């Protein structure tokens, strides 16, 4: 693209409307306009200049404010849809998402799951929308801030007459009516109003608060950093929000700690309000809701793996601290925090059975099954034994009447036993569930008689780690700086130029024209120079011409 050389000698980029140096109008179509567009000082924007290559077309697409706003609206709409039903991470951990949404919310829930809204915020297309907004912000900013910065940096004091006449505030005064010391008075009043003054060839350029022009672009930088922080949450190791179910007496590895940290649950404690001991307000709540929790906590010990662990061998653990986990009182270590979130009372932990003769009820041995880690075989005396062929912790029949499990939590355990005795060396098969026994291959001589069950309390802990918070905080802070910078200050300029037997005065601001007019009235009061009129106001124009 060829460059455009102005009569003043300055070489401007192709597409420039107003000379970056003197302000002369360079485009014929713009010369017929009453006012000039000063948003970017008439400088050439790449999106309005180049449109040939695929890179140009991509740049022009993302530099459009309409495209950016559309992407934001689509993202906000998708985000709103994602809040209609809970995200998969917030449904009960024992539930299967493919079944849960349909069971809980009917056809709408099924559609919600099928379309992938149950896992919206980590879906590829949602992340693509976020990335597209970031790209749009970057390109929009570069497309505008670079030419604006270049134009403001290179602006001359003695601007061209055509530039001054096309400013919104403009007026020419006969030099004969101006007092000799008027310019000195004007400069003194401008300094009083904290304007920076430059003089060149007898002309004056008074300017202040240029930094406010960068406010919107500071906003963009803050938003970009904020979006980067949000997207980093999906990078492994940057953000962890896991639910850890831990039973009393159990020691488990803490998720996302690479097997380095362990937690032991010593005891779960639940304290409830007692109707007789509480005031009337609590008594009413207890009557309406039954049990009301006053405090629930988990007494735990935090361990760290010490030394090297051989595969298949239990790790050596070093105790770091004991802690009482309560709501809003997390256990913190390194960059992690453990929060008490919920609990489950009386979860099945062990079930006891006796191998029994069906007719005589003679028992040949008892066994206790750990519902979280059952053995494959249980051996008794005199040649009696039991093989656990299949185990279904959360049993139900599927559409083919086959036993399956809904989850690994022992909510409704069922077993397929193979019972061996001297009389039946090949074994007899029995399906045993709570209050249900099925003998699929005919009547057996032996049965598994239920003897008892043990329960235990389970704590639900949230494991949280968030390395993106500082990034989000920095992005938010920068965004607010940009808001304040652009909202509470405005870029104001006043030009005063001697040209022949006249004094030309023009003024411009990016906003708050009323404030600029008041300052101009103060500056030119008593100087003999008439204050400029607002050329966008037809009534004022006519009045000025009549005078």
C-alpha positions, -999 to 999 in steps of 0.1 A, spaced: 0 0 0 14 34 -10 17 61 16 1 95 15 23 126 17 7 157 30 15 193 18 32 199 51 57 172 42 45 145 67 41 110 52 10 93 65 0 56 63 -25 47 35 -61 53 46 -53 83 68 -82 109 67 -65 137 86 -28 144 84 -11 131 116 10 162 118 -9 193 107 -45 179 106 -52 188 69 -81 168 54 -65 143 30 -96 125 16 -118 144 -8 -151 129 5 -143 142 40 -137 178 28 -174 183 22 -183 173 58 -190 200 84 -173 182 113 -144 157 113 -145 123 131 -120 126 159 -125 92 176 -91 80 162 -79 114 151 -86 105 115 -58 80 115 -57 49 93 -71 17 110 -58 -15 96 -94 -30 94 -105 -1 72 -74 -2 49 -65 -38 41 -90 -64 29 -72 -87 5 -56 -117 22 -73 -142 45 -54 -126 74 -69 -93 66 -104 -108 65 -99 -125 99 -85 -93 114 -114 -72 100 -139 -98 114 -126 -97 149 -119 -60 149 -157 -53 146 -173 -41 178 -206 -58 166 -188 -91 164 -173 -87 199 -207 -77 214 -224 -107 196 -198 -131 210 -204 -117 245 -242 -120 242 -239 -156 229 -216 -165 258 -239 -148 284 -269 -167 269 -250 -200 271 -239 -193 306 -275 -186 316 -287 -219 301 -259 -236 321 -276 -224 353 -310 -239 346 -301 -272 361 -270 -280 383 -238 -289 365 -226 -324 367 -200 -316 393 -228 -305 417 -251 -336 414 -247 -363 440 -214 -381 433 -231 -415 435 -255 -406 406 -250 -414 369 -254 -382 350 -270 -399 320 -298 -411 343 -299 -384 369 -311 -355 347 -339 -374 331 -351 -388 365 -350 -355 382 -361 -331 355 -379 -352 329 -377 -346 292 -361 -311 297 -333 -328 318 -328 -354 291 -324 -327 264 -302 -307 287 -279 -337 291 -280 -347 255 -269 -312 243 -240 -312 268 -252 -283 290 -246 -305 321 -209 -300 316 -211 -266 299 -182 -246 314 -155 -271 304 -170 -279 269 -148 -272 239 -173 -249 223 -177 -228 254 -140 -225 258 -138 -215 221 -163 -187 227 -142 -174 256 -111 -176 235 -129 -158 206 -139 -130 229 -102 -127 240 -91 -126 204 -117 -100 196 -106 -78 225 -69 -80 214 -76 -72 178 -101 -45 185 -76 -28 209 -47 -30 185 -67 -19 156 -76 13 174 -50 21 200 -19 19 177 -32 46 152 -46 67 180 -13 67 199 7 75 167 -16 104 159 -16 119 194 22 116 196 28 133 163 2 162 165 15 197 157 6 228 175 -2 249 144 -29 228 130 -43 234 95 -72 258 92 -94 231 77 -88 209 107 -97 237 132 -129 247 112 -142 212 113 -139 209 151 -172 209 170 -162 240 190 -148 267 166 -148 304 161 -127 331 143 -121 365 159 -106 396 141 -71 402 154 -78 439 157 -102 433 186 -77 413 206 -56 430 233 -18 428 232 -15 408 264 -45 385 256 -23 355 248 -4 358 281 -37 360 300 -50 330 282 -19 310 289 -21 319 326 -57 308 329 -50 276 310 -22 268 334 -46 275 362 -69 248 348 -39 224 347 -35 223 309 -1 214 294 8 242 270 28 240 238 36 270 216 47 269 180 49 298 154 27 320 176 0 292 180 -10 275 213 -21 239 219 -34 234 255 -40 198 264 -48 178 295 -58 143 306 -46 126 275 -42 94 296 -80 91 298 -81 81 262 -64 48 271 -91 39 296 -111 16 273 -79 -2 263 -69 -7 299 -103 -22 303 -96 -46 275 -63 -56 290 -80 -63 323 -107 -84 306 -81 -103 286 -61 -112 317 -94 -121 335 -103 -144 306 -69 -160 306 -73 -167 343 -107 -183 337 -93 -205 309 -63 -215 330 -88 -232 354 -90 -260 329 -53 -265 328 -43 -295 350 -29 -284 383 -41 -248 381 -76 -254 396 -89 -283 418 -124 -286 431 -129 -322 440 -153 -340 464 -137 -365 488 -159 -390 506 -140 -404 536 -154 -429 561 -146 -431 598 -114 -450 604 -104 -447 568 -71 -433 555 -72 -421 518 -49 -402 495 -60 -366 489 -70 -361 452 -47 -341 429 -18 -342 454 1 -368 432 -2 -394 460 19 -372 484 -7 -363 510 -31 -386 529 -60 -379 552 -73 -401 581 -108 -398 594 -108 -405 631 -144 -395 639 -174 -377 626 -193 -356 651 -229 -343 646 -244 -319 671 -281 -310 668 -303 -285 684 -325 -298 712 -360 -285 713 -361 -283 751 -329 -263 753 -334 -238 725 -355 -207 722 -389 -205 706 -375 -197 671 -354 -228 670 -381 -250 686 -404 -240 657 -377 -249 631 -371 -283 648 -408 -290 647 -411 -282 610 -379 -299 599 -371 -325 625 -334 -327 632 -315 -294 627 -277 -296 627 -259 -273 651 -224 -284 642 -209 -312 622 -172 -318 620 -146 -344 611 -116 -350 632 -88 -358 609 -50 -362 607 -30 -350 577 -1 -372 566 27 -367 541 44 -396 523 80 -400 535 107 -418 516 103 -439 485 74 -464 482 78 -497 465 49 -507 442 24 -528 461 37 -517 495 19 -494 519 35 -460 519 54 -447 550 35 -417 563 46 -388 584 19 -371 605 18 -333 599 -11 -322 621 -44 -331 637 -73 -309 628 -111 -305 635 -127 -298 602 -158 -276 605 -179 -256 580 -159 -225 570 -129 -236 590 -108 -254 563 -76 -273 568 -50 -256 547 -16 -270 535 6 -258 507 -18 -245 480 -47 -268 490 -76 -263 514 -100 -290 527 -136 -279 535 -163 -297 555 -192 -298 530 -216 -326 539 -220 -360 555 -239 -392 554 -249 -411 585 -252 -448 589 -238 -460 555 -235 -498 553 -199 -509 559 -201 -547 567 -226 -575 563 -224 -608 581 -237 -641 568 -238 -677 580 -235 -707 556 -265 -727 567 -284 -759 559 -319 -749 547 -337 -778 563 -319 -782 597 -306 -745 600 -273 -760 610 -245 -734 606 -212 -744 591 -194 -711 595 -199 -673 596 -183 -646 575 -182 -608 575 -180 -591 541 -163 -557 539 -187 -539 515 -159 -516 503 -132 -543 498 -148 -578 498 -127 -610 496 -131 -634 467 -133 -665 489 -142 -674 525 -132 -708 539 -146 -727 568 -139 -760 585 -148 -795 573 -146 -787 536 -172 -758 536 -164 -726 518 -181 -697 499 -169 -680 467 -181 -644 460 -187 -646 423 -202 -611 418 -209 -581 440 -233 -553 433 -229 -524 458 -260 -505 446 -280 -532 430 -309 -530 405 -322 -550 376 -316 -535 341 -340 -537 312 -329 -573 305 -336 -583 341 -298 -587 346 -284 -575 380 -263 -543 377 -250 -516 401 -258 -480 399 -228 -469 418 -199 -481 440 -216 -469 472 -232 -498 491 -267 -484 493 -283 -516 483 -258 -545 482 -264 -578 465 -242 -608 460 -239 -639 439 -225 -667 461 -212 -701 451 -215 -724 482 -193 -755 485 -198 -785 508 -186 -821 509 -220 -831 494 -218 -804 467 -181 -802 456 -191 -783 424 -210 -757 445 -245 -743 446 -252 -708 433 -274 -683 452 -283 -646 445 -287 -627 478 -299 -592 482 -317 -574 510 -349 -593 517 -344 -612 485 -329 -646 476 -329 -662 442 -316 -698 434 -312 -696 396 -303 -733 391 -330 -750 412 -334 -756 449 -302 -756 470 -295 -775 501 -274 -746 515 -283 -709 520 -266 -677 531 -284 -666 562 -282 -629 571 -267 -623 605 -262 -586 609 -249 -553 595 -225 -526 606 -227 -490 596 -203 -460 597 -206 -423 591 -191 -407 560 -178 -372 556 -179 -353 523 -149 -329 520 -142 -304 493 -106 -304 481 -98 -270 466 -68 -255 450 -70 -223 429 -38 -208 414 -59 -186 391 -72 -163 418 -42 -139 417 -46 -137 379 -83 -131 382 -77 -104 409 -51 -87 388 -74 -87 357 -102 -73 378 -80 -46 393 -67 -35 359 -102 -35 345 -114 -12 374 -84 11 368 -95 14 332 -131 22 342 -120 49 366 -94 63 341 -120 66 314 -150 76 335 -136 103 358 -113 121 334 -117 133 298 -92 144 272 -95 181 265 -77 202 239 -79 239 230 -62 253 199 -55 291 195 -38 301 162 -30 334 146 -38 332 109 -35 365 89 -58 391 105 -77 365 125 -74 344 156 -88 309 152 -100 291 183 -111 254 184 -118 229 212 -123 192 214 -130 166 241 -138 130 240 -168 136 263 -184 161 287 -186 190 262 -204 211 288 -174 209 311 -150 220 283 -174 249 273 -173 262 309 -135 260 310 -133 279 276 -156 306 289 -134 311 319 -102 311 298 -113 336 271 -132 359 294 -119 395 291 -93 386 264 -111 401 235 -112 367 218 -147 353 213 -152 319 227 -160 292 201 -195 281 193 -209 246 192 -212 238 155 -233 207 162 -261 230 176 -280 246 146 -295 273 168 -262 283 181 -247 283 146 -274 307 133 -269 330 163 -232 331 158 -235 340 121 -259 368 129 -234 383 153 
